[in-house]
Amino acid sequence: MSIDLGLRGAAAGLALLIAAVGLRDLRDSTVARLGAAVAISAAASAICSAPNFPRPWQWWGLFLLALAAGSSVLFWLWARAAFDDDFVLRRWHGALWVAMAGTEVLVAGGAIEWPMPGQALDRAVQVASLGLALLAVAQTLATWPADMVEGRRRQRLVVLIGASVYIAIVTLLNIFPSPLASGASIASVGKAFGLCVLMGLYGWFLLRAVGMPEGPRPLPATGILGDINAVASDAEDKPPVVEPALLRRLQQLMMVDRAYRREGLTIGVLSAELAVPEYRLRQLINEGMGHRNFNAFLNRYRIEEAKAALADPGQKEVPVLTIAMDTGFQSIGPFNRAFKAATDLTPTEFRHLAMARNALIPLNAGASSAIGKPD
């Protein structure tokens, strides 16, 4: 019991310290805010799941339970935000947290009868928690190859997989509790120890993440067929990670050969074509060109070509879907979202504005010519 309570106290204290540091140093980051919420939830879980926690539940105990019950939702959202640079919190995310936390509070507080339907609802929340943990792992592995930030690939995956395993084990122990007192005590100590380890890993990650840039660096406005030599010469003033020769070859592939149009192009295929290790190409794209995601890197070139096509009077009858497919997008949905994120306009709105500007140019030229003529 003493070991159990000591570990829980250490885990709760470390979790609250991590939350405070994260909010102090990275308060403008969605990842840091969600990470702080996860840490606070972990601290609450360490306290209210202790073997000697008072029962029946008092109002302050139900408050701690509410914080702890929504930890799986917060963890899943943190994983999404950590690995998806385009992730945006939605209202339904908050509704999901309220539903899971509220159900646990109502069951524990006696508002819902036990064992039916209280036990069934409690099991449903536990299964949903396990599902969210597995979903976080699946989404992380799915976006792993496209991540260009090497430190994020290493550090966050360790914390993510570790936390997912911990949540899965705790959930299974809650669904199938051990009937033996000794077994329950050992399981409780194991939970507390696992939580201490996870908080230590997350604290290490957070300290390493302080000062990490959140947004992309400015990119040279060269256009799709811009001056490759000018782009490479800009690399002379960049950090040593940017190799001008490699940058020229990459720009040749993207600007002239238009490799971004290829279906199924991956970082592995591109690195093999350039005959360089993947880590060097990821480093160049991230630290040299300012992209944190491989798809964002490709979309930069795709959107530039699409903008040129949409502004071309000779292609005003070409459907937007055709332009999207020609530039490398596989469907209209991702194209519309990427175009809107890059220009704050839909493709159709951009085309209308471009056509209107094109129509004004001859009128302005004619007016200037008329003004210049003698009476």
C-alpha positions as semicolon CSV with decimal commas, in nm:
position;residue;x (nm);y (nm);z (nm)
1;M;0,000;0,000;0,000
2;S;0,282;0,241;0,085
3;I;0,456;0,176;-0,248
4;D;0,126;0,218;-0,431
5;L;0,044;0,551;-0,268
6;G;0,401;0,678;-0,309
7;L;0,400;0,602;-0,680
8;R;0,060;0,762;-0,724
9;G;0,169;1,075;-0,541
10;A;0,483;1,100;-0,754
11;A;0,285;1,046;-1,075
12;A;0,023;1,307;-0,979
13;G;0,286;1,563;-0,881
14;L;0,487;1,509;-1,198
15;A;0,173;1,529;-1,412
16;L;0,069;1,862;-1,260
17;L;0,424;1,997;-1,300
18;I;0,424;1,893;-1,666
19;A;0,088;2,065;-1,720
20;A;0,215;2,386;-1,561
21;V;0,539;2,389;-1,764
22;G;0,356;2,312;-2,087
23;L;0,102;2,589;-2,042
24;R;0,373;2,835;-1,938
25;D;0,613;2,775;-2,227
26;L;0,385;2,651;-2,507
27;R;0,047;2,801;-2,420
28;D;-0,022;2,903;-2,781
29;S;0,018;2,546;-2,903
30;T;-0,289;2,323;-2,937
31;V;-0,066;2,021;-2,872
32;A;0,061;2,172;-2,547
33;R;-0,287;2,264;-2,425
34;L;-0,419;1,917;-2,497
35;G;-0,106;1,765;-2,342
36;A;-0,164;1,969;-2,027
37;A;-0,524;1,847;-2,018
38;V;-0,404;1,486;-2,051
39;A;-0,154;1,539;-1,767
40;I;-0,422;1,689;-1,539
41;S;-0,651;1,398;-1,623
42;A;-0,371;1,152;-1,542
43;A;-0,315;1,321;-1,204
44;A;-0,687;1,292;-1,126
45;S;-0,684;0,926;-1,230
46;A;-0,387;0,851;-1,005
47;I;-0,574;0,998;-0,708
48;C;-0,929;0,872;-0,752
49;S;-0,826;0,516;-0,852
50;A;-0,619;0,466;-0,535
51;P;-0,728;0,159;-0,333
52;N;-0,811;0,366;-0,022
53;F;-0,998;0,645;-0,203
54;P;-1,316;0,715;0,001
55;R;-1,638;0,547;-0,107
56;P;-1,920;0,632;-0,153
57;W;-1,819;0,918;-0,378
58;Q;-1,822;1,271;-0,240
59;W;-1,878;1,574;-0,464
60;W;-1,505;1,647;-0,487
61;G;-1,440;1,281;-0,565
62;L;-1,692;1,294;-0,850
63;F;-1,512;1,603;-0,980
64;L;-1,182;1,412;-0,989
65;L;-1,359;1,118;-1,150
66;A;-1,495;1,345;-1,424
67;L;-1,143;1,469;-1,498
68;A;-1,010;1,114;-1,506
69;A;-1,296;0,956;-1,703
70;G;-1,237;1,172;-2,012
71;S;-0,864;1,095;-2,032
72;S;-0,900;0,859;-2,328
73;V;-1,076;1,131;-2,532
74;L;-0,811;1,387;-2,440
75;F;-0,532;1,144;-2,522
76;W;-0,682;1,066;-2,862
77;L;-0,719;1,438;-2,939
78;W;-0,360;1,503;-2,826
79;A;-0,236;1,229;-3,059
80;R;-0,432;1,378;-3,349
81;A;-0,297;1,727;-3,283
82;A;0,060;1,604;-3,232
83;F;0,079;1,418;-3,562
84;D;-0,157;1,614;-3,786
85;D;-0,053;1,975;-3,846
86;D;-0,394;2,051;-4,000
87;F;-0,592;1,921;-3,702
88;V;-0,858;2,158;-3,567
89;L;-1,061;2,108;-3,250
90;R;-1,435;2,077;-3,315
91;R;-1,737;2,116;-3,088
92;W;-1,824;1,750;-3,118
93;H;-1,486;1,664;-2,963
94;G;-1,600;1,843;-2,648
95;A;-1,939;1,672;-2,666
96;L;-1,766;1,333;-2,677
97;W;-1,564;1,419;-2,365
98;V;-1,877;1,535;-2,182
99;A;-2,063;1,217;-2,278
100;M;-1,793;0,982;-2,148
101;A;-1,710;1,180;-1,834
102;G;-2,077;1,248;-1,759
103;T;-2,172;0,882;-1,790
104;E;-1,904;0,774;-1,541
105;V;-2,006;1,046;-1,293
106;L;-2,376;0,955;-1,314
107;V;-2,301;0,587;-1,261
108;A;-2,060;0,645;-0,971
109;G;-2,287;0,904;-0,811
110;G;-2,581;0,662;-0,805
111;A;-2,798;0,854;-1,050
112;I;-2,802;0,543;-1,271
113;E;-2,892;0,217;-1,101
114;W;-2,639;-0,066;-1,061
115;P;-2,599;-0,328;-1,199
116;M;-2,846;-0,249;-1,477
117;P;-2,814;-0,026;-1,666
118;G;-2,519;0,119;-1,470
119;Q;-2,282;-0,172;-1,526
120;A;-2,362;-0,187;-1,897
121;L;-2,292;0,186;-1,939
122;D;-1,968;0,157;-1,741
123;R;-1,852;-0,128;-1,965
124;A;-1,948;0,074;-2,272
125;V;-1,729;0,364;-2,155
126;Q;-1,438;0,126;-2,091
127;V;-1,472;-0,029;-2,437
128;A;-1,489;0,319;-2,594
129;S;-1,171;0,415;-2,408
130;L;-0,993;0,109;-2,543
131;G;-1,119;0,188;-2,892
132;L;-0,991;0,546;-2,875
133;A;-0,648;0,425;-2,762
134;L;-0,628;0,180;-3,053
135;L;-0,754;0,448;-3,291
136;A;-0,480;0,684;-3,176
137;V;-0,218;0,419;-3,252
138;A;-0,370;0,340;-3,592
139;Q;-0,384;0,706;-3,696
140;T;-0,030;0,765;-3,575
141;L;0,107;0,474;-3,773
142;A;-0,092;0,580;-4,081
143;T;0,060;0,931;-4,080
144;W;0,406;0,819;-3,969
145;P;0,569;0,799;-4,318
146;A;0,459;1,151;-4,416
147;D;0,600;1,317;-4,101
148;M;0,909;1,522;-4,187
149;V;0,999;1,629;-3,829
150;E;1,259;1,377;-3,718
151;G;1,247;1,464;-3,348
152;R;0,870;1,438;-3,343
153;R;0,886;1,099;-3,516
154;R;1,110;0,958;-3,244
155;Q;0,990;1,121;-2,925
156;R;0,614;1,138;-2,962
157;L;0,585;0,783;-3,092
158;V;0,748;0,650;-2,775
159;V;0,504;0,841;-2,555
160;L;0,208;0,758;-2,777
161;I;0,267;0,383;-2,796
162;G;0,350;0,365;-2,425
163;A;0,037;0,556;-2,327
164;S;-0,178;0,346;-2,560
165;V;-0,048;0,022;-2,409
166;Y;-0,106;0,160;-2,059
167;I;-0,464;0,266;-2,140
168;A;-0,535;-0,072;-2,300
169;I;-0,406;-0,267;-1,997
170;V;-0,589;-0,047;-1,745
171;T;-0,911;-0,073;-1,943
172;L;-0,890;-0,451;-1,961
173;L;-0,820;-0,469;-1,586
174;N;-1,125;-0,252;-1,523
175;I;-1,343;-0,471;-1,745
176;F;-1,207;-0,798;-1,600
177;P;-1,098;-0,718;-1,243
178;S;-0,895;-0,975;-1,052
179;P;-1,098;-1,155;-0,783
180;L;-0,793;-1,191;-0,558
181;A;-0,698;-0,916;-0,316
182;S;-0,326;-0,976;-0,371
183;G;-0,370;-0,972;-0,745
184;A;-0,567;-0,648;-0,725
185;S;-0,294;-0,491;-0,511
186;I;-0,022;-0,593;-0,756
187;A;-0,228;-0,461;-1,046
188;S;-0,278;-0,130;-0,864
189;V;0,095;-0,092;-0,803
190;G;0,160;-0,178;-1,168
191;K;-0,083;0,092;-1,282
192;A;0,083;0,351;-1,059
193;F;0,432;0,254;-1,177
194;G;0,325;0,264;-1,543
195;L;0,175;0,609;-1,494
196;C;0,501;0,734;-1,338
197;V;0,699;0,606;-1,636
198;L;0,460;0,767;-1,885
199;M;0,470;1,103;-1,708
200;G;0,850;1,087;-1,708
201;L;0,857;1,015;-2,082
202;Y;0,610;1,292;-2,158
203;G;0,804;1,537;-1,941
204;W;1,123;1,454;-2,130
205;F;0,942;1,508;-2,460
206;L;0,794;1,839;-2,344
207;L;1,131;1,977;-2,238
208;R;1,279;1,877;-2,574
209;A;0,982;2,033;-2,756
210;V;1,012;2,377;-2,592
211;G;1,132;2,618;-2,858
212;M;1,044;2,386;-3,148
213;P;0,901;2,596;-3,435
214;E;0,531;2,539;-3,492
215;G;0,488;2,677;-3,841
216;P;0,664;2,645;-4,174
217;R;0,943;2,879;-4,275
218;P;0,890;3,124;-4,559
219;L;0,939;2,961;-4,898
220;P;1,089;3,127;-5,205
221;A;0,821;3,247;-5,446
222;T;0,962;3,086;-5,757
223;G;0,645;2,943;-5,908
224;I;0,617;2,596;-6,054
225;L;0,870;2,662;-6,329
226;G;1,077;2,910;-6,132
227;D;1,451;2,965;-6,137
228;I;1,609;2,654;-5,986
229;N;1,949;2,820;-5,956
230;A;1,792;3,107;-5,761
231;V;1,632;2,863;-5,520
232;A;1,957;2,676;-5,473
233;S;2,151;2,998;-5,422
234;D;1,912;3,091;-5,141
235;A;2,029;2,776;-4,966
236;E;2,377;2,924;-4,927
237;D;2,240;3,147;-4,649
238;K;2,046;2,864;-4,481
239;P;2,182;2,633;-4,211
240;P;2,437;2,368;-4,319
241;V;2,161;2,105;-4,331
242;V;2,061;2,237;-4,676
243;E;2,285;2,090;-4,944
244;P;2,263;2,311;-5,256
245;A;2,334;2,021;-5,495
246;L;2,062;1,804;-5,340
247;L;1,822;2,098;-5,335
248;R;1,883;2,159;-5,707
249;R;1,808;1,795;-5,787
250;L;1,492;1,802;-5,576
251;Q;1,373;2,125;-5,738
252;Q;1,448;1,977;-6,080
253;L;1,222;1,682;-6,001
254;M;0,943;1,898;-5,862
255;M;0,951;2,209;-6,083
256;V;1,054;2,068;-6,420
257;D;0,970;1,696;-6,411
258;R;0,661;1,768;-6,199
259;A;0,700;1,456;-5,990
260;Y;0,421;1,578;-5,761
261;R;0,174;1,470;-6,031
262;R;0,263;1,103;-5,991
263;E;0,008;0,881;-5,822
264;G;0,133;0,719;-5,504
265;L;0,450;0,928;-5,473
266;T;0,606;0,871;-5,129
267;I;0,913;0,995;-4,946
268;G;1,068;0,651;-5,001
269;V;1,018;0,665;-5,378
270;L;1,153;1,019;-5,395
271;S;1,460;0,938;-5,185
272;A;1,535;0,633;-5,403
273;E;1,511;0,847;-5,716
274;L;1,747;1,103;-5,567
275;A;1,974;0,826;-5,433
276;V;1,983;0,969;-5,080
277;P;1,872;0,820;-4,746
278;E;1,518;0,903;-4,638
279;Y;1,633;1,084;-4,324
280;R;1,843;1,327;-4,530
281;L;1,554;1,406;-4,761
282;R;1,317;1,452;-4,467
283;Q;1,571;1,684;-4,307
284;L;1,600;1,888;-4,626
285;I;1,223;1,920;-4,671
286;N;1,164;2,008;-4,305
287;E;1,463;2,214;-4,195
288;G;1,563;2,349;-4,535
289;M;1,225;2,416;-4,697
290;G;1,001;2,456;-4,391
291;H;0,755;2,170;-4,445
292;R;0,654;1,949;-4,153
293;N;0,455;1,704;-4,363
294;F;0,529;1,533;-4,696
295;N;0,177;1,588;-4,828
296;A;0,202;1,960;-4,750
297;F;0,529;1,967;-4,943
298;L;0,365;1,807;-5,249
299;N;0,053;2,020;-5,221
300;R;0,258;2,339;-5,240
301;Y;0,353;2,257;-5,599
302;R;0,011;2,116;-5,685
303;I;-0,168;2,429;-5,565
304;E;0,070;2,657;-5,756
305;E;0,001;2,471;-6,081
306;A;-0,373;2,469;-6,010
307;K;-0,370;2,845;-5,949
308;A;-0,196;2,901;-6,283
309;A;-0,451;2,682;-6,461
310;L;-0,751;2,845;-6,293
311;A;-0,622;3,191;-6,388
312;D;-0,556;3,093;-6,750
313;P;-0,832;3,231;-6,982
314;G;-0,763;2,948;-7,224
315;Q;-0,868;2,694;-6,958
316;K;-1,176;2,871;-6,823
317;E;-1,402;2,591;-6,953
318;V;-1,190;2,313;-6,801
319;P;-1,371;2,164;-6,498
320;V;-1,213;2,219;-6,158
321;L;-1,209;1,842;-6,102
322;T;-0,998;1,793;-6,415
323;I;-0,747;2,052;-6,297
324;A;-0,733;1,887;-5,955
325;M;-0,669;1,543;-6,105
326;D;-0,408;1,680;-6,349
327;T;-0,209;1,835;-6,066
328;G;-0,191;1,511;-5,868
329;F;-0,494;1,513;-5,637
330;Q;-0,693;1,191;-5,631
331;S;-1,032;1,349;-5,553
332;I;-1,199;1,688;-5,532
333;G;-1,240;1,693;-5,152
334;P;-0,869;1,703;-5,055
335;F;-0,804;1,950;-5,339
336;N;-1,072;2,191;-5,217
337;R;-0,946;2,173;-4,858
338;A;-0,581;2,223;-4,955
339;F;-0,666;2,508;-5,194
340;K;-0,882;2,684;-4,935
341;A;-0,607;2,650;-4,671
342;A;-0,348;2,797;-4,907
343;T;-0,549;3,085;-5,057
344;D;-0,850;3,142;-4,826
345;L;-1,062;3,097;-5,140
346;T;-1,235;2,803;-5,302
347;P;-1,106;2,708;-5,650
348;T;-1,423;2,847;-5,809
349;E;-1,393;3,177;-5,622
350;F;-1,026;3,204;-5,720
351;R;-1,114;3,143;-6,088
352;H;-1,387;3,408;-6,087
353;L;-1,155;3,667;-5,935
354;A;-0,875;3,576;-6,178
355;M;-1,108;3,601;-6,478
356;A;-1,237;3,937;-6,357
357;R;-0,882;4,068;-6,327
358;N;-0,800;3,939;-6,675
359;A;-1,104;4,117;-6,813
360;L;-0,999;4,446;-6,653
361;I;-0,646;4,441;-6,793
362;P;-0,745;4,515;-7,160
363;L;-0,987;4,788;-7,045
364;N;-0,718;4,956;-6,839
365;A;-0,471;4,925;-7,125
366;G;-0,724;5,077;-7,368
367;A;-0,801;5,363;-7,133
368;S;-0,432;5,440;-7,091
369;S;-0,387;5,436;-7,470
370;A;-0,681;5,672;-7,520
371;I;-0,549;5,913;-7,263
372;G;-0,216;5,923;-7,440
373;K;-0,363;6,014;-7,781
374;P;-0,350;6,385;-7,887
375;D;-0,680;6,565;-7,954
